[in-house]
Amino acid sequence: MMTREESDSIGTMQVPEKAYYGVQALRARNNFHITGRPLHTEFIRNLVRIKKAAAMTNMAAHVLDESIGGAIIKACDEIISGKLHQAFIVDAIQGGAGTSANMNANEVIANRAIEILGGRKGDYSIVHPNDHVNMAQSTNDVIPCAGKLTMMGLLPRLIEELERLQKAFSDKAVEFDDVVKMGRTQLQDAVPIRLGQSFEAYANVVGRDISRLKGLKKDLRALNIGATAVGTAINVNPVYLFQIIKNINLICGTDCYQADDLFDATQNLDCFVHVSGALKTCASSLSKICNDLRLLSSGPHAGLGEINLPPKQNGSSIMPGKINPVIPEVVSQVAFNVIGNDVTVTMAAEAGQLELNAFEPVIFYKIFESIDTLGGAVTTLIDNCVLGITANRDRCRRLVETSSALATALCPSLGYKLSAEIAKKALSTGIPVRQIVLEEGLMTQEQLDRCLNLKDMTQPGHLVEYRKIGAGKSEKTE
């Protein structure tokens, strides 16, 4: 393989002649064999968008030659369109606070710009990665800005899928509104509830997650671009300092603003902890819902069996006909990973020292992964599970009618003690609560029908209304 010699402050290296990356990216690739995964595609694009905005701003400030700046912008446009991404060779997790990723971008852009100007890759006398592409920038302001722009770009897809999930649950709530089932607390029979009410609760918790995720944009819009190394804006001309945000917004279609305190925005990463925390909360909500779906569909004959999940694949290599709830299972696994990612993000944000946090690469790696995998999990949950859920109506009603927990509805008219005795008898004998009450003459048929109307029992305030009607307490009432 033909090579070219490049040098940096460490020494010289042989770089593949046709490579768009340079010596610093090559050193990073050799140093960081960590995940085997490249930088996120959208992160690459946003890094390069910032480089394009910087070139435009430096040209406007008359500190960057027009021909060099024009070539840099053209090179950036090519990368933004999807070209040369294979030249970004550094690992997603790397030491140096992201310097390797920043220099990888600088070198690729510089070498492509050199080609555009008629030169040969590696001839940095034409376009220099640091002096021209990285002009008025530092890793310490470019990398966090690229991270924030990427999060703002990735979140809308997740939010859109969550909105679809919320609608799917709401639609099921309407479909199942007439299905009365036994509500359970601590996995024990409690009181009746409509299946539709359960699904409406799922829709509402997803709605809160959507609101939390939409609110993240407020934190992410504040950029420390122009801060350079620590917040002092060293090596930045005034035109750049006050115009760079405008050009970033123009290129990215965002409404970002320069942080009021560039020192604070450079060293403190609490906004990323906030983002990760909202993702963790969403993951927790989704996994809880999936736990419910697995329980409600368990069996199908020896479990609860109140709902049916659409069968998606064989569930066993040894048990014929077994179908497992694979979609809820995968969503929970994604949730476990997101929750673990949040721990990593929290630890990394806490571990910063003095004027900079060196651990942004792992923070971004984990947050990008959380957003992407949650989006995929929600998509499959909707399309391969929720939309196809059906209710076992007869089984739901039968479980309610034979449950000793119906005795709870007798408390307002018969009192707690007598109702508890009825429940105990129903549990030990298997005789339904309704039959016991009638056989012992505790209530008339009409009173009992009113008291144990399953649909009415699921309406808030039913017991209060029943007290007003009056069931005529028996002499055995406490």
C-alpha positions in Angstrom: 0.0 0.0 0.0 1.3 3.4 -1.0 1.7 5.8 1.9 2.4 9.4 2.7 4.4 10.7 5.6 2.6 13.0 8.1 3.9 14.5 11.3 2.5 15.9 14.5 3.9 16.9 17.9 4.4 13.2 18.7 6.4 12.3 15.6 5.9 11.0 12.1 3.7 8.2 10.8 3.0 6.6 7.4 -0.6 7.3 6.4 -2.3 5.5 3.5 -1.8 7.7 0.5 -5.4 7.7 -0.5 -6.7 8.2 3.0 -8.7 11.4 3.8 -7.9 11.1 7.5 -4.4 12.1 8.7 -1.8 11.3 11.4 -3.9 12.3 14.4 -6.9 10.3 13.4 -4.6 7.3 12.7 -3.0 7.6 16.1 -6.4 7.6 17.7 -7.5 4.5 15.8 -4.4 2.7 17.0 -4.9 3.9 20.6 -8.6 3.3 21.0 -9.8 -0.2 20.1 -12.8 0.1 22.4 -16.2 -0.5 21.0 -15.5 -1.3 17.4 -18.2 1.2 16.5 -17.6 4.5 14.6 -18.9 7.9 15.5 -22.7 8.2 15.1 -23.6 9.3 11.5 -25.6 12.3 12.7 -22.8 13.3 15.1 -20.4 13.3 12.1 -22.8 15.5 10.1 -23.2 18.0 13.0 -19.4 18.2 13.5 -19.1 19.1 9.9 -22.0 21.5 10.0 -20.2 23.4 12.7 -17.0 23.4 10.6 -19.0 24.8 7.7 -20.5 27.5 9.9 -17.0 28.4 11.2 -15.6 28.7 7.7 -18.5 31.0 6.7 -18.0 33.1 9.8 -14.3 33.4 9.4 -14.6 34.4 5.8 -17.1 37.1 6.8 -14.5 38.3 9.4 -11.9 38.4 6.6 -9.5 36.1 8.5 -9.9 33.1 6.2 -9.0 33.3 2.5 -12.0 33.1 0.2 -10.7 30.2 -1.9 -9.7 28.2 1.1 -13.0 28.9 2.8 -14.9 28.0 -0.3 -13.1 24.7 -0.6 -13.8 23.9 3.0 -17.5 24.6 2.6 -17.7 22.5 -0.5 -15.9 19.6 1.3 -18.3 20.0 4.3 -21.4 19.9 2.0 -20.2 16.6 0.5 -19.7 15.0 3.9 -23.1 16.3 5.2 -24.6 14.7 2.1 -23.2 11.3 3.2 -19.9 11.1 1.4 -16.5 10.2 3.1 -18.1 8.9 6.3 -15.8 5.9 6.0 -12.9 8.2 6.6 -14.0 8.9 10.1 -12.1 6.1 11.7 -11.9 6.9 15.4 -13.8 4.8 17.9 -17.0 6.3 19.5 -15.3 6.0 22.9 -12.0 7.8 23.1 -9.7 9.6 25.4 -9.0 13.3 25.1 -12.5 14.8 25.5 -13.2 14.2 21.8 -10.1 15.7 20.3 -9.6 12.6 18.2 -13.1 13.0 16.7 -12.5 16.8 16.1 -9.2 16.2 14.4 -10.6 13.4 12.3 -13.1 15.8 11.0 -10.5 18.6 10.5 -8.2 16.2 8.6 -10.9 14.8 6.3 -12.3 18.2 5.5 -8.8 19.6 4.9 -7.7 16.8 2.6 -10.9 16.9 0.6 -10.6 20.7 0.3 -7.0 20.2 -0.9 -8.2 18.0 -3.6 -10.9 20.5 -4.6 -8.1 23.1 -4.9 -6.1 20.8 -7.1 -3.5 19.6 -4.6 -2.6 16.2 -3.2 -3.9 14.8 0.1 -1.5 15.5 2.9 -0.2 18.8 1.5 -1.3 20.9 4.4 0.4 24.0 3.0 -2.7 24.4 0.9 -5.4 23.8 3.6 -4.3 23.0 7.1 -6.6 21.0 9.5 -5.8 23.2 12.5 -5.0 26.6 11.0 -7.9 26.7 8.5 -10.6 24.1 9.3 -10.3 24.4 13.0 -9.9 28.2 13.0 -11.4 30.0 16.0 -12.4 26.6 17.5 -11.5 24.1 20.2 -12.5 20.6 20.8 -13.9 21.9 24.0 -16.6 23.9 22.3 -17.1 22.0 19.0 -17.6 18.6 20.5 -20.3 19.5 23.1 -22.1 21.6 20.5 -22.1 18.7 18.0 -23.4 16.5 20.7 -26.3 18.8 21.5 -27.2 19.3 17.9 -27.2 15.5 17.4 -29.5 15.0 20.4 -31.9 17.6 19.1 -31.9 15.8 15.7 -32.4 12.3 17.1 -35.1 13.1 19.7 -38.0 14.0 17.2 -38.1 10.5 15.8 -38.4 9.0 19.3 -41.1 11.5 20.2 -43.0 10.8 17.0 -43.0 7.1 17.8 -44.1 7.7 21.3 -47.0 9.8 20.0 -48.0 6.9 17.8 -47.8 4.6 20.9 -49.9 7.0 22.9 -52.6 6.9 20.2 -52.4 3.2 19.9 -53.0 2.8 23.6 -55.8 5.4 23.5 -57.5 3.6 20.6 -57.3 0.3 22.6 -58.7 2.1 25.6 -61.8 2.9 23.6 -62.0 -0.6 22.1 -61.8 -2.2 25.6 -63.9 0.3 27.5 -66.7 -2.3 28.0 -64.4 -5.1 29.2 -64.6 -5.4 33.0 -61.7 -7.3 34.5 -60.3 -7.9 38.0 -57.9 -5.2 39.1 -54.9 -6.4 41.1 -52.6 -4.9 43.6 -49.5 -6.6 44.7 -50.5 -9.4 42.2 -53.6 -10.2 44.4 -57.3 -9.6 43.4 -58.3 -6.1 44.4 -61.4 -4.6 42.8 -62.9 -4.5 39.3 -61.5 -2.2 36.6 -62.2 -1.8 33.0 -59.5 -3.0 30.6 -60.0 0.2 28.8 -59.0 2.1 31.9 -55.8 0.2 32.1 -54.9 1.1 28.6 -55.8 4.7 29.0 -53.4 4.8 32.0 -50.7 3.5 29.6 -51.5 6.3 27.2 -51.3 8.9 29.9 -47.9 7.8 31.2 -46.5 7.8 27.7 -48.0 11.3 27.2 -46.0 12.5 30.2 -42.8 11.0 28.8 -43.5 12.8 25.5 -43.8 16.1 27.4 -40.6 15.5 29.3 -38.7 14.7 26.1 -40.0 17.8 24.3 -38.9 19.9 27.2 -35.3 18.9 26.8 -34.8 21.2 23.9 -34.7 24.2 26.3 -31.4 22.9 27.8 -29.9 21.7 24.5 -30.3 25.0 22.7 -27.7 26.7 24.8 -24.3 26.2 23.0 -20.8 27.1 24.3 -19.5 27.7 20.7 -17.0 30.5 20.8 -15.7 29.5 24.2 -12.8 27.7 22.7 -10.6 26.0 25.4 -12.1 27.1 28.7 -14.6 29.9 28.1 -12.3 32.8 27.5 -12.8 32.8 23.7 -9.0 32.8 23.2 -8.0 33.0 19.5 -11.5 34.1 18.5 -12.2 37.4 16.7 -15.2 39.5 17.7 -17.1 38.9 14.4 -16.8 35.1 14.9 -17.9 35.3 18.6 -21.1 37.1 17.8 -21.9 35.6 14.4 -21.1 31.9 14.7 -24.5 31.0 16.3 -26.4 32.7 13.5 -24.6 30.6 10.9 -25.0 27.4 12.9 -28.8 28.0 13.1 -28.8 28.8 9.3 -27.1 25.6 8.4 -28.8 23.3 11.0 -32.3 24.8 10.9 -32.1 25.3 14.7 -32.9 28.1 17.1 -29.9 27.8 19.3 -28.3 30.6 21.3 -24.9 31.2 22.8 -24.8 30.3 26.5 -24.7 33.3 28.8 -21.8 31.9 30.8 -19.3 30.2 28.5 -17.2 29.0 31.4 -20.2 27.2 33.0 -21.3 25.8 29.6 -17.9 24.4 28.9 -17.2 22.6 32.2 -20.7 21.5 33.5 -22.6 18.8 31.7 -25.7 18.7 33.8 -27.9 19.2 30.7 -26.8 15.7 29.5 -27.7 14.2 32.8 -31.1 15.8 32.4 -31.5 14.3 28.9 -30.4 10.9 30.0 -32.7 11.0 33.1 -35.7 11.7 30.9 -34.8 8.8 28.6 -34.4 6.6 31.7 -37.8 7.6 33.0 -39.4 6.8 29.6 -37.6 3.5 29.5 -38.9 2.7 33.0 -42.5 3.5 32.0 -42.3 1.4 28.9 -40.8 -1.6 30.7 -43.6 -1.4 33.4 -46.2 -1.4 30.7 -44.5 -4.4 29.0 -44.5 -6.3 32.4 -48.2 -5.8 32.5 -48.7 -7.0 29.0 -46.7 -10.1 29.7 -48.7 -10.9 32.9 -52.1 -10.1 31.4 -51.4 -12.4 28.4 -49.7 -15.2 30.5 -50.9 -18.7 30.0 -52.7 -18.8 27.8 -54.6 -21.4 29.9 -52.6 -21.7 33.1 -52.0 -17.9 33.5 -54.1 -14.8 33.6 -55.0 -15.0 29.9 -57.1 -11.8 29.9 -55.6 -10.5 26.7 -53.9 -12.0 23.7 -50.7 -10.6 22.2 -50.2 -11.2 18.5 -48.0 -14.3 18.0 -44.7 -13.4 16.3 -42.4 -16.4 16.4 -41.9 -19.8 17.9 -41.1 -19.6 21.5 -39.2 -22.7 22.2 -36.7 -25.1 20.5 -38.1 -28.0 22.6 -41.7 -27.2 23.5 -44.0 -27.4 20.4 -46.5 -24.7 20.0 -45.1 -22.4 22.7 -45.4 -18.7 21.9 -43.5 -16.2 24.0 -44.2 -12.5 24.4 -41.0 -11.6 22.5 -41.9 -8.0 21.8 -42.5 -6.9 25.4 -39.4 -8.8 26.3 -37.2 -6.9 23.9 -38.6 -3.6 25.0 -37.8 -4.4 28.6 -34.2 -5.3 27.6 -33.8 -2.0 25.8 -35.1 -0.3 28.9 -32.5 -2.2 31.1 -29.8 -0.9 28.7 -31.1 2.6 28.8 -31.2 2.6 32.6 -27.6 1.3 32.6 -26.6 4.0 30.1 -28.0 6.6 32.5 -25.7 5.4 35.3 -22.7 5.8 32.9 -23.8 9.3 31.9 -24.3 10.3 35.5 -20.8 9.0 36.5 -19.2 10.7 33.5 -20.8 14.0 34.2 -19.8 13.9 37.9 -16.2 13.0 37.0 -15.3 16.3 35.3 -12.6 18.4 36.9 -12.0 22.1 36.9 -12.6 23.8 33.5 -13.4 20.8 31.4 -15.1 17.4 31.5 -13.0 14.9 29.5 -15.7 12.2 29.3 -18.1 13.6 26.7 -17.4 10.8 24.2 -18.9 8.1 26.4 -21.8 10.4 27.4 -22.7 10.9 23.8 -22.2 7.3 22.9 -24.6 6.2 25.6 -27.2 8.9 25.0 -27.3 8.4 21.2 -27.6 4.7 21.8 -30.5 5.3 24.3 -32.4 7.5 21.9 -31.9 5.2 18.9 -32.7 1.9 20.7 -35.7 3.4 22.5 -37.1 4.6 19.1 -36.7 1.1 17.7 -38.2 -0.5 20.7 -41.3 1.7 20.6 -41.7 1.1 16.9 -41.8 -2.7 17.3 -44.0 -2.4 20.4 -46.6 -0.5 18.4 -46.5 -2.4 15.1 -45.8 -5.9 16.3 -47.8 -5.9 19.6 -50.1 -3.2 20.7 -52.1 -2.8 17.5 -52.8 -6.5 17.5 -53.9 -7.0 21.1 -57.3 -8.5 21.7 -59.3 -9.1 24.9 -60.5 -12.4 26.2 -63.8 -10.9 27.3 -65.5 -14.0 28.7 -62.5 -14.9 30.8 -62.2 -11.4 32.2 -65.8 -11.4 33.3 -65.6 -14.9 34.7 -62.6 -14.1 36.8 -64.3 -11.0 38.2 -67.6 -12.8 39.0 -65.9 -15.6 40.8 -63.4 -13.5 42.8 -63.8 -13.1 46.5 -62.6 -9.6 46.1 -66.1 -8.5 45.1 -66.8 -8.4 48.8 -65.1 -5.0 48.9 -68.2 -3.5 47.2 -70.3 -4.8 50.1 -68.5 -2.7 52.8 -70.6 0.5 52.5 -73.8 -1.5 53.2 -72.7 -4.5 55.3 -69.6 -3.2 56.9 -66.0 -4.3 56.7 -66.1 -7.1 59.2 -69.1 -8.9 57.7 -67.7 -8.3 54.2 -64.4 -9.8 55.3 -66.2 -12.9 56.6 -68.0 -13.3 53.3 -64.8 -13.0 51.3 -63.1 -15.6 53.6 -66.0 -18.0 53.0 -65.9 -17.5 49.3 -62.2 -18.1 49.2 -62.3 -21.3 51.2 -65.4 -22.8 49.6 -65.3 -21.5 46.1 -68.9 -20.3 46.4 -69.3 -16.9 44.7 -69.8 -13.8 46.8 -73.1 -13.1 45.2 -74.5 -16.6 46.1 -73.3 -16.3 49.7 -75.0 -13.0 50.2 -78.3 -14.2 48.8 -78.3 -17.6 50.6 -77.7 -15.9 53.9 -80.4 -13.3 53.3 -78.0 -10.3 53.7 -79.4 -8.4 50.8 -82.3 -8.6 48.3 -81.6 -9.6 44.7 -82.3 -6.0 43.6 -80.0 -4.5 46.3 -77.3 -7.0 45.4 -77.6 -6.3 41.6 -77.2 -2.7 42.3 -74.3 -3.2 44.7 -72.4 -5.6 42.5 -73.0 -4.0 39.1 -69.6 -4.6 37.6 -69.6 -1.7 35.2 -70.8 0.7 37.9 -68.1 -0.5 40.2 -65.4 0.7 37.8 -66.8 4.3 37.8 -65.2 6.7 40.2 -67.5 7.7 43.0 -69.8 4.6 42.6 -69.5 3.7 46.3 -70.5 7.3 47.3 -73.5 7.1 45.1 -74.5 3.7 46.5 -74.4 5.1 50.0 -76.9 7.7 48.9 -79.2 5.1 47.5 -79.0 2.9 50.6 -79.0 -0.9 50.4 -80.8 -1.6 53.7 -78.3 -3.1 56.1 -79.0 -6.5 57.5 -79.2 -7.1 61.3 -75.9 -8.9 60.9 -74.3 -5.7 59.8 -71.6 -4.4 62.2 
